[in-house]
């Protein structure tokens, strides 16, 4: 690349190699670049798994379930091994000792170090087993829902609960088994912290609900009748556009259970489902998932 260096009389164009530019970085900059490279590769593996997960719930043929479970488990274990390796731990340790990182960089390293120490407690074989069981649970749930037969799903759910209890035991965080799992989504939160919140809500919500029910109710008759699937679909697309959902950075499809998934801020996909005798079924699903997607696209 071209760069101008001052030699007393004039600026002289010279070519600087990438290795030279790299050598001009401080040690902390070099370490942080190495850190972001590892994190991005792990994110790529997780996003690739997300693509397979989206396909599993939207387009995958039924007979592909076993192979898909293995594929997802392979990607999950590769990402796990990458982010729990000794070399990555050493890199995080060096970065944590740097005193010239900015606020955002320091926060990223601190969070990654917490995750590293936590996830090192999970054996790779367990990560593989948990990923496979997640896929098997979903496929069993779909079949049970279609046949309205809980007994199909029950043994898969029981095994999943057992594995999550085992995961909690590996983490060994807090005094309640759910504390360790809750920490994955709300760092530092515990069952003991949240139970009193729900106790308050349980006393305050009934009077609010009673007041609402005592008022004249707005008619929802407009959602009744028959609405063709194609017409509902077209309307939901217009609603999503009006909400600001960017269809050049996402799409909507049908799935057994509506969800939002993100492969990057420029590829955020949603799903919905339809009942031709209840227009609200699809409308609320599309609006709800569209709300999640707007957050992801906003990143």
C-alpha positions in Angstrom: 0.0 0.0 0.0 1.2 3.5 -0.7 2.3 5.8 2.2 4.2 9.1 2.3 7.2 9.6 4.6 8.9 13.0 5.2 12.6 13.2 4.4 13.3 16.9 5.2 12.8 18.2 1.6 9.8 16.4 0.3 7.3 13.6 0.7 8.5 10.4 -0.9 6.0 7.6 -1.8 7.1 4.3 -0.4 5.5 0.8 -0.2 5.0 -0.6 3.3 4.4 -4.3 3.7 1.7 -5.6 5.9 4.3 -7.2 8.2 5.9 -3.8 8.6 2.6 -2.2 9.5 1.9 -5.0 11.9 5.2 -4.4 13.6 4.2 -0.8 14.1 1.3 -1.9 16.3 1.7 -2.0 20.1 1.8 -5.4 21.8 -1.8 -4.9 23.1 -3.0 -4.0 19.6 -1.4 -7.2 18.2 -2.9 -9.3 20.9 -6.4 -7.8 20.5 -6.3 -8.4 16.8 -5.4 -12.0 17.4 -8.3 -12.2 19.9 -10.8 -10.7 17.5 -9.7 -13.1 14.8 -10.3 -16.1 17.0 -13.7 -14.7 18.1 -14.8 -14.1 14.5 -13.9 -17.6 13.5 -15.9 -19.0 16.3 -18.8 -16.7 15.5 -18.6 -18.0 11.9 -19.0 -21.5 13.1 -21.9 -20.6 15.2 -23.6 -18.6 12.4 -23.0 -21.6 10.1 -24.8 -23.7 12.7 -27.6 -21.1 12.8 -28.1 -21.5 9.0 -28.4 -25.2 9.5 -30.8 -24.7 12.4 -32.9 -22.4 10.3 -33.1 -24.9 7.5 -33.9 -27.6 9.9 -37.0 -25.8 11.0 -38.1 -24.4 7.6 -37.1 -26.6 4.7 -35.2 -29.7 5.7 -36.9 -33.0 4.7 -37.9 -35.3 7.6 -35.3 -38.0 6.8 -32.5 -35.5 7.1 -32.9 -35.1 10.9 -30.2 -37.6 12.0 -27.5 -36.2 9.7 -28.5 -32.7 10.6 -28.1 -33.4 14.3 -24.6 -34.7 13.7 -23.7 -31.7 11.6 -24.9 -29.2 14.2 -23.0 -31.1 16.9 -19.8 -31.0 14.9 -20.0 -27.3 14.5 -20.8 -26.8 18.2 -17.9 -28.9 19.4 -15.5 -27.1 17.0 -16.5 -23.7 18.3 -16.3 -25.0 21.9 -12.8 -26.4 21.4 -11.6 -23.1 19.8 -12.9 -20.9 22.6 -11.7 -23.2 25.4 -8.2 -24.1 24.1 -5.1 -23.5 26.2 -3.8 -21.1 23.6 -6.9 -18.9 23.7 -6.8 -18.9 27.5 -3.2 -17.7 27.4 -4.2 -15.0 24.9 -7.0 -13.8 27.2 -4.7 -13.8 30.2 -2.2 -11.6 28.4 -4.9 -9.2 27.2 -6.3 -9.0 30.7 -2.9 -7.8 31.9 -2.7 -5.0 29.4 -3.4 -1.5 30.8 -3.8 0.4 27.5 -7.0 -1.2 26.1 -9.9 1.1 25.7 -13.2 0.7 27.7 -14.9 -1.4 25.1 -11.9 -3.7 24.5 -11.5 -4.2 28.2 -15.1 -5.1 28.6 -15.0 -7.6 25.7 -11.9 -9.3 27.1 -13.4 -9.5 30.6 -16.6 -11.1 29.3 -14.7 -13.5 27.1 -12.5 -14.5 30.0 -15.6 -15.2 32.1 -17.1 -17.3 29.3 -13.8 -19.1 28.8 -13.4 -20.1 32.5 -17.1 -21.2 32.6 -17.1 -23.2 29.3 -13.8 -25.0 30.1 -15.9 -26.9 32.7 -17.9 -28.5 29.9 -16.3 -31.6 28.3 -16.3 -31.6 24.6 -18.2 -34.9 24.5 -20.9 -33.3 26.6 -21.3 -30.3 24.2 -21.6 -32.8 21.4 -24.3 -34.8 23.3 -26.2 -31.7 24.3 -26.3 -30.4 20.7 -27.5 -33.7 19.3 -30.2 -34.0 22.0 -31.4 -30.4 21.2 -32.0 -31.5 17.6 -33.7 -34.7 18.5 -35.9 -32.9 21.0 -37.0 -30.4 18.3 -37.9 -33.2 15.8 -39.8 -35.1 18.5 -41.7 -32.0 19.5 -42.7 -31.3 15.8 -44.1 -34.9 15.5 -45.8 -34.7 18.9 -47.4 -31.4 18.0 -48.7 -32.7 14.6 -50.1 -35.8 16.2 -51.3 -34.1 19.4 -49.5 -36.8 21.3 -47.3 -35.7 24.3 -46.0 -39.2 24.9 -43.9 -38.9 21.7 -42.0 -35.9 23.2 -41.9 -36.9 26.8 -38.8 -39.2 26.8 -36.8 -36.7 24.8 -37.8 -33.8 27.1 -36.8 -35.9 30.2 -33.4 -36.6 28.7 -32.9 -32.9 27.9 -33.9 -31.9 31.5 -31.3 -34.4 32.8 -28.6 -33.0 30.5 -29.4 -29.4 31.6 -29.1 -30.4 35.2 -25.8 -32.0 34.4 -24.7 -28.8 32.6 -25.6 -26.8 35.7 -23.6 -29.2 37.9 -20.6 -28.7 35.6 -20.9 -24.9 35.9 -21.4 -25.1 39.7 -22.8 -21.5 40.0 -25.1 -20.4 42.7 -27.3 -22.4 45.2 -30.1 -23.4 42.8 -29.6 -25.6 39.7 -31.2 -22.8 37.5 -28.7 -20.2 38.7 -26.0 -21.5 36.3 -28.3 -21.6 33.3 -29.8 -18.2 34.1 -26.3 -16.7 34.2 -26.0 -17.5 30.5 -28.8 -14.9 29.7 -28.7 -12.5 32.6 -25.2 -12.5 34.0 -25.2 -12.4 37.8 -29.0 -13.0 38.2 -30.2 -15.8 40.5 -33.4 -17.5 41.4 -33.2 -16.0 44.9 -33.0 -12.5 43.2 -35.9 -13.0 40.8 -38.4 -15.0 42.9 -39.4 -11.9 45.0 -39.9 -9.9 41.7 -42.4 -12.6 40.5 -44.1 -12.6 44.0 -44.8 -8.9 43.7 -46.1 -9.3 40.1 -48.4 -12.1 41.2 -50.1 -9.8 43.7 -50.3 -6.8 41.4 -51.4 -8.3 38.1 -54.8 -9.8 39.2 -56.3 -6.4 40.1 -55.2 -5.0 36.8 -56.6 -8.0 35.0 -59.9 -7.7 36.9 -60.2 -4.0 36.0 -59.6 -4.8 32.3 -62.2 -7.6 32.3 -64.8 -5.3 33.9 -64.6 -2.9 31.0 -66.5 -3.1 27.8 -64.5 -5.4 25.5 -63.4 -4.4 22.1 -64.7 -6.7 19.5 -62.2 -9.0 17.8 -64.7 -10.3 15.2 -62.6 -8.9 12.4 -60.1 -11.8 13.0 -62.8 -14.4 12.5 -64.0 -15.9 9.2 -61.9 -17.4 6.5 -58.7 -15.7 5.2 -56.8 -17.4 2.5 -53.2 -18.3 3.4 -51.8 -16.3 0.4 -53.7 -13.1 1.3 -52.6 -13.3 5.0 -49.0 -13.8 3.8 -49.1 -10.8 1.5 -50.6 -8.6 4.3 -48.0 -9.7 6.8 -45.3 -8.7 4.4 -46.8 -5.2 4.1 -47.0 -4.9 7.9 -43.3 -5.9 8.3 -42.3 -3.3 5.7 -44.3 -0.7 7.5 -42.5 -1.7 10.7 -39.2 -1.0 9.0 -38.0 -4.6 8.5 -35.4 -4.7 5.7 -36.2 -7.5 3.3 -32.9 -6.9 1.6 -31.3 -8.0 4.9 -33.8 -10.8 5.8 -36.8 -12.9 4.8 -39.9 -14.4 6.3 -40.8 -18.1 6.0 -43.2 -20.6 7.5 -42.2 -22.8 10.5 -43.9 -25.0 13.1 -43.1 -22.5 15.7 -42.3 -18.8 14.9 -38.7 -17.7 15.6 -36.1 -15.2 14.7 -32.5 -16.1 13.8 -29.6 -14.0 12.8 -26.5 -14.8 10.7 -25.3 -11.2 10.7 -26.9 -7.8 10.9 -27.4 -8.1 7.2 -29.1 -11.5 7.3 -31.8 -11.7 9.9 -34.6 -14.1 9.2 -38.0 -14.6 10.8 -40.7 -17.3 10.5 -44.4 -17.3 11.1 -47.4 -19.7 10.9 -50.9 -19.4 9.7 -54.5 -20.5 10.5 -57.0 -19.6 7.7 -59.8 -19.3 10.3 -57.9 -17.0 12.6 -56.1 -14.0 11.0 -54.6 -12.9 14.4 -52.6 -16.2 14.5 -50.3 -15.1 11.7 -50.4 -11.4 12.2 -49.2 -11.4 15.8 -46.5 -13.9 15.0 -45.1 -11.8 12.2 -45.2 -8.6 14.3 -43.6 -10.3 17.3 -40.8 -11.8 15.3 -40.4 -8.7 13.3 -39.7 -6.8 16.5 -36.9 -9.2 17.4 -35.5 -8.8 13.9 -35.5 -5.0 14.0 -33.2 -5.2 17.0 -30.8 -7.6 15.2 -30.8 -5.6 12.0 -30.1 -2.5 14.1 -26.8 -4.0 15.3 
